[in-house]
């Protein structure tokens, strides 16, 4: 009976924690997706700036 009671308690604890974590995981996935979009936009801006700087460096008259 003691082993059965312990196993039952562990099962309910695991079920409860999975329910709590399930909703938090979905929120985290949404946040990560939003952050990925922002990072991609920043990378594009950085690449554009680097190309412009490279172009300026090539066209700059040498002293």
Residue, then its C-alpha position, 0 to 999 in steps of 0.5 A: x500500500x505504501x508503494x502504491x500510495x507513493x506511485x499515485x502521489x508521484x503520478x498526480x504531481x507529474x500530471x499537475x506539473x505538466x499541465x502548468x508547464x504546458x501553458x508556459x511552454x506555449x507562451x515561450x514558443x510565441x515569445x521566441x517566434x516574435x524575437x526571431x522576427x525581430x532578430x531577422x529584421x536587425x540582421x537585414x539592417x546590419x547587412x544593408x549597413x555593412x554593404x553601404x560601408x563597404x561601398x563607401x570604402x571602395x569609392x573613397x579616394x585614396x590619399 
